[in-house]
Amino acid sequence: MTREASHYLVKSIVQAVKPWFQSEQIIAVLERVISENPKLVFKAGINHLMRVPRIWQNSEKFEAKYKFPGPRVIFINPGEYCQLQCDGCGTHDKSTEKLKLEEMDSIVNQAKELGSHSIVLLGKEPLHPKTSDDVYSLIDNHRDMFFFVFTNAINLENRFVDLTQKNANIFWNLSADGIGEYSERSRGRGSFRFVEDAMDRLHKAKIPYGISFTVREHNQDHLSDPETLKFFNDNGAVVALFFPYGPANGWYKGVMMTSKERAAFDERIKHIQDETPMVLINYVDRLKYAGCAAGRGHFYVRSSGEVLPCFTTSFSMGNVKETPLEQIITSPAARQFRELHEEGGNACLVLNLPHRIMDLARQQNLPQTDPTVANVARLIADDPLYRQEYHAGPK
């Protein structure tokens, strides 16, 4: 494919991109991906074109029936297993629940009927040895669905690289908190070498991938340094996702960025986007322009089958092992959660309206799942220091 032809192909794709992205950067990144692995991009493009009619038809049918758009993305946690013990992780519990392959197959099939275009697999760790075989089969079974997989990279084996080349329906997001010791300070000694190994494996195969950063007080300057991003870009990463650390398990002093630091970090990322040949997606900035998608644009299915508005909430609206997904996301509880967005604006509801979320759970008599961010946010929301220095919502 000539450079001119690839440019016009990419231009047509970018028309659908949200205005909060730098479209010229997306064009440059996609041109690079096309030039490095045109076969993979062509296969991915054909797969997408083949499924567009199904997505549109089912989306329109859902919206005509319920008078609101169906979820674009479904998040699935295959199992409660992870090899790491990251500082401040909100999923430190001793549960050993996991979804069976047939249960995940059913969720994906139901997502297709709702008009969803993507599945996000995350954890704990979706590629843990206790779940990796089922994850492999799930992705291979549904070649007409696109999968975004967040992984600590420990078990991103050659078979997953080969699967990506074969199906062209996976985008890998490797979790790190920076380079070397910056990442290992929060994720554990020796953990970064697994990320480096996975980067090398994907780069040699010319498979584009992303890096998912948790931004904390100790690494905020490091992650907004162009040299840090250049390191990952030189090793094949084309997307960088920045997720500010939230007050999981009550930890926030000395770990979480203050509201002023989050605003400053956001400005630094915007400033360096033009000089960085990657797509930079800062969660804080995304919320400003696109708004929180919890309970409307996406839903989260736990390893127990419980369905939540997002993975930081802590109450169940129903269980897919007992109730169809469509019935759960159109329930009174789901409707009330959607209505909270009118009160909370574009911001994260869990961090800004924790009391209202917990009130909703009590009113609907929804069972609690675990002590995740929503519970913790409610408990610390009245902390004077938190409200003055860290809280993003109305004071």
C-alpha positions in Angstrom: 0.0 0.0 0.0 1.4 3.4 -1.0 1.9 6.2 1.5 -0.7 8.3 -0.3 -3.3 5.5 -0.3 -2.7 4.7 3.3 -3.1 8.3 4.2 -6.5 8.5 2.6 -7.6 5.2 4.2 -6.6 6.5 7.6 -8.3 9.9 6.9 -11.6 8.0 6.4 -11.2 6.2 9.7 -10.5 9.3 11.6 -13.8 10.9 10.7 -15.4 8.8 13.4 -12.9 9.9 16.1 -14.0 12.0 19.0 -12.9 15.7 18.9 -11.0 15.3 22.2 -8.3 13.3 20.4 -5.6 15.0 18.3 -6.6 13.6 14.9 -3.3 14.4 13.2 -1.5 12.3 15.8 -4.0 9.5 15.2 -3.3 9.7 11.4 0.4 9.6 12.0 0.1 6.6 14.4 -2.2 4.7 12.0 0.0 5.4 9.0 2.9 3.9 11.0 0.9 0.8 11.9 -0.2 0.3 8.3 3.3 0.7 7.0 4.7 -1.8 9.6 2.0 -4.5 9.4 -0.4 -3.8 6.5 -1.7 -7.4 6.6 -2.8 -7.2 10.2 -4.5 -3.8 9.6 -6.2 -5.0 6.4 -7.6 -8.0 8.2 -8.7 -5.9 11.2 -10.4 -3.4 8.8 -12.2 -6.2 6.9 -13.4 -7.7 10.2 -14.7 -4.3 11.3 -16.6 -3.7 8.1 -18.2 -7.1 8.3 -19.6 -6.5 11.7 -20.7 -2.8 11.3 -24.2 -3.8 9.9 -24.8 -6.0 12.9 -23.7 -3.3 15.4 -25.8 -0.6 13.8 -28.9 -2.8 13.3 -28.8 -4.1 16.9 -28.0 -0.7 18.4 -30.9 0.9 16.6 -33.3 -1.9 17.6 -32.2 -1.5 21.3 -32.6 2.3 21.3 -36.0 2.1 19.5 -37.3 -0.3 22.2 -35.9 1.4 25.3 -35.4 5.0 24.2 -31.8 5.2 25.2 -28.6 3.9 23.6 -27.3 0.4 24.5 -23.8 -0.1 25.9 -21.0 0.2 23.4 -18.6 -1.8 25.6 -18.9 -4.6 28.1 -16.2 -5.1 30.6 -15.5 -8.7 31.8 -13.4 -9.9 34.7 -12.7 -13.6 33.9 -11.4 -14.5 37.4 -10.2 -13.3 40.8 -6.5 -14.2 40.3 -3.4 -12.1 40.0 0.3 -12.8 40.5 1.0 -9.3 41.8 0.2 -7.4 44.9 0.3 -3.8 43.7 0.2 -1.0 46.4 -3.3 0.4 46.8 -4.9 -2.1 44.5 -8.7 -2.1 45.0 -9.0 -5.8 44.2 -7.0 -7.3 47.1 -9.3 -10.1 48.3 -9.1 -13.8 48.7 -11.9 -14.7 46.3 -11.3 -17.5 43.8 -14.3 -17.0 41.7 -14.1 -17.3 37.9 -16.4 -17.3 35.0 -16.6 -20.5 32.9 -15.9 -20.3 29.2 -19.5 -21.0 28.3 -20.6 -18.2 30.7 -18.3 -15.7 29.0 -19.4 -17.0 25.6 -23.0 -16.2 26.6 -22.1 -12.7 27.8 -20.3 -11.9 24.5 -23.2 -13.2 22.5 -25.7 -11.1 24.5 -23.4 -8.1 24.1 -23.6 -8.5 20.3 -27.4 -8.5 20.5 -27.3 -5.3 22.4 -25.2 -3.6 19.7 -21.9 -3.5 21.6 -18.8 -3.2 19.5 -16.1 -4.2 22.0 -15.3 -6.3 25.0 -12.7 -5.2 27.6 -11.0 -8.0 29.5 -9.4 -6.9 32.7 -8.9 -8.2 36.3 -7.3 -8.7 38.6 -5.4 -10.5 35.7 -7.2 -12.1 32.7 -4.1 -14.0 31.5 -3.5 -15.7 34.9 -2.8 -19.4 34.3 -6.2 -20.3 35.9 -8.1 -18.3 33.3 -5.7 -17.8 30.3 -6.9 -20.9 28.4 -10.5 -19.8 28.6 -9.6 -16.2 27.6 -7.7 -17.6 24.5 -10.7 -19.7 23.5 -13.1 -16.8 24.1 -11.2 -14.5 21.8 -10.8 -17.2 19.2 -14.5 -18.1 19.4 -15.6 -14.6 18.7 -13.6 -13.3 15.7 -16.5 -10.9 15.0 -15.9 -9.0 18.2 -13.0 -6.8 19.1 -11.2 -7.3 22.5 -9.2 -4.9 24.5 -7.1 -6.8 27.0 -5.5 -5.2 30.1 -2.7 -7.4 31.4 0.3 -7.3 33.7 2.1 -9.1 30.9 3.5 -12.0 32.9 1.6 -14.6 30.8 1.4 -12.8 27.5 2.8 -15.8 25.7 3.7 -16.5 22.1 0.3 -18.2 21.5 -1.4 -14.9 22.2 0.9 -13.1 19.8 0.0 -15.7 17.2 -3.7 -15.4 18.0 -3.5 -11.6 17.4 -1.9 -12.1 14.0 -4.4 -14.8 13.1 -7.6 -13.0 14.1 -6.7 -9.3 14.2 -9.3 -8.7 16.9 -7.1 -7.9 20.0 -5.5 -4.7 21.3 -3.2 -5.4 24.2 -2.8 -2.8 27.0 0.3 -3.6 29.2 0.0 -2.3 32.7 2.9 -0.4 34.1 3.5 2.7 36.3 6.6 3.9 34.3 10.0 2.6 33.5 11.9 0.3 35.8 11.9 1.4 39.4 9.1 3.9 38.9 6.8 1.0 38.0 8.2 -1.5 40.5 7.8 0.9 43.4 4.0 0.3 43.2 3.8 -3.0 41.3 6.6 -5.0 42.9 10.2 -5.8 42.4 11.0 -7.7 39.2 7.5 -7.0 37.7 8.8 -4.6 35.0 10.9 -7.2 33.2 7.6 -9.0 32.2 6.4 -5.8 30.6 9.7 -5.5 28.8 9.5 -9.1 27.6 6.0 -8.6 26.3 6.9 -5.3 24.6 9.8 -7.0 22.8 7.5 -9.9 21.7 4.8 -7.7 20.3 7.3 -5.2 18.7 9.1 -8.0 16.9 5.8 -9.3 15.6 4.9 -5.7 14.5 1.7 -5.8 16.6 0.7 -2.3 17.9 -0.2 -2.1 21.5 -0.9 0.3 24.4 0.6 1.0 27.8 -1.8 1.6 30.7 -0.4 3.8 33.4 -1.7 4.4 36.9 -0.7 7.9 37.8 0.3 8.5 41.4 2.0 11.2 43.3 5.4 9.6 42.9 5.3 9.0 39.2 3.3 12.0 37.8 6.4 13.9 36.6 8.0 10.8 35.2 4.9 9.8 33.2 4.5 13.3 31.7 8.2 13.4 30.6 8.5 13.1 26.8 11.5 10.8 27.3 9.5 8.3 29.2 6.9 8.2 26.5 9.6 8.0 23.8 11.0 4.9 25.5 7.7 3.1 25.2 7.0 4.4 21.7 10.5 3.3 20.5 9.5 -0.2 21.8 6.3 -0.4 19.7 3.6 1.2 21.9 1.2 3.5 20.0 -1.3 4.4 22.7 -0.7 5.6 26.3 -3.6 5.5 28.7 -3.3 7.5 31.9 -5.6 6.6 34.9 -5.2 8.7 38.0 -5.1 6.6 41.1 -8.3 6.7 43.1 -8.8 6.3 46.9 -8.9 2.5 46.9 -9.0 0.9 50.3 -8.9 4.3 51.9 -5.4 5.1 50.7 -5.0 8.6 49.3 -2.5 10.7 51.4 0.9 10.6 49.7 -0.4 8.3 46.9 -3.2 10.0 45.1 -2.6 13.3 43.2 -4.4 16.3 44.6 -7.0 18.0 42.4 -4.4 20.7 41.5 -1.9 18.1 40.5 -4.4 16.3 38.4 -5.2 19.5 36.5 -1.5 20.3 36.0 -0.8 16.7 34.8 -3.7 17.1 32.3 -2.2 20.3 31.0 1.3 18.6 30.6 -0.2 15.7 28.7 -2.0 18.1 26.3 1.2 20.1 25.8 3.4 17.1 24.9 0.8 15.4 22.7 2.1 17.4 19.6 5.7 16.2 20.1 4.8 12.6 21.0 4.2 10.1 18.1 1.6 8.3 20.2 -2.1 8.7 21.0 -2.2 10.0 24.6 -5.5 9.4 26.4 -5.9 11.0 29.9 -8.9 9.7 31.7 -9.5 13.1 33.4 -9.5 14.9 30.1 -11.8 12.2 28.5 -14.4 12.7 31.2 -14.5 16.5 30.5 -15.4 15.9 26.9 -17.2 12.6 26.7 -18.5 12.2 30.2 -18.6 9.2 32.5 -19.9 6.2 30.6 -20.7 4.0 33.7 -24.1 2.4 33.5 -24.9 3.8 30.0 -21.9 3.4 27.6 -20.6 0.4 29.4 -21.3 -2.2 32.1 -18.9 -4.4 34.1 -19.4 -8.1 34.6 -17.6 -9.5 37.7 -16.1 -13.0 37.9 -19.1 -14.0 40.0 -21.5 -13.0 37.1 -22.7 -9.9 39.0 -23.3 -6.8 36.8 -22.1 -3.4 38.0 -22.3 0.1 36.3 -18.5 0.1 36.4 -15.7 -1.8 38.1 -15.3 0.9 40.8 -18.8 0.6 42.1 -19.7 -1.9 44.7 -23.3 -3.1 44.3 -24.8 -5.6 42.0 -27.8 -4.9 39.7 -28.2 -8.5 38.8 -26.3 -11.7 37.9 -25.9 -12.9 34.3 -25.9 -16.5 35.5 -29.6 -16.0 36.5 -30.9 -13.0 34.5 -30.4 -11.9 30.8 -28.0 -9.0 30.5 -30.6 -7.0 28.6 -33.0 -7.2 31.5 -30.3 -6.2 34.0 -29.2 -3.0 32.1 -32.8 -1.9 31.6 -33.8 -2.4 35.2 -35.0 0.4 37.6 -31.7 0.4 39.3 -29.8 0.9 36.0 -32.2 3.6 35.1 -31.7 5.4 38.4 -27.9 5.2 37.9 -28.2 6.7 34.5 -30.2 9.6 35.9 -27.4 10.3 38.4 -25.3 11.5 35.4 -27.6 14.5 35.0 -26.7 15.5 38.6 -23.0 14.6 38.4 -22.3 16.1 34.9 -19.4 14.7 33.0 -17.4 13.8 36.1 -16.8 10.3 37.7 -19.9 9.6 39.8 -18.0 7.3 42.1 -15.6 10.0 43.2 -18.0 12.9 43.1 -21.3 11.5 44.2 -20.5 8.5 46.4 -23.3 9.2 48.9 -25.9 9.4 46.1 -24.7 6.0 44.7 -24.9 4.4 48.1 -28.4 5.9 48.6 -29.5 4.4 45.3 -28.1 1.0 46.4 -30.1 1.1 49.7 -33.3 2.3 47.9 -33.2 -0.5 45.4 -32.0 -3.0 48.0 -29.0 -4.0 45.9 -26.5 -6.5 47.4 -23.0 -5.2 48.1 -20.2 -6.9 46.3 -16.9 -5.8 47.9 -15.2 -2.8 49.6 -14.2 -1.0 46.4 -13.8 2.6 45.6 -17.5 3.6 45.9 -17.6 2.5 49.5 -14.3 4.1 50.3 -15.2 7.3 48.5 -18.3 7.6 50.7 -16.3 7.0 53.9 -13.7 9.6 53.1 -15.8 12.2 51.3 -16.3 14.1 54.6 -12.6 14.1 55.5 -11.7 17.8 55.5 -8.3 17.2 54.0 -9.7 15.0 51.2 -12.5 17.5 50.3 -10.1 20.5 50.3 -7.1 18.9 48.5 -8.2 15.8 46.5 -12.0 15.9 45.8 -12.9 16.7 42.2 -16.6 17.4 42.7 -18.5 20.2 44.3 -17.1 21.3 47.7 
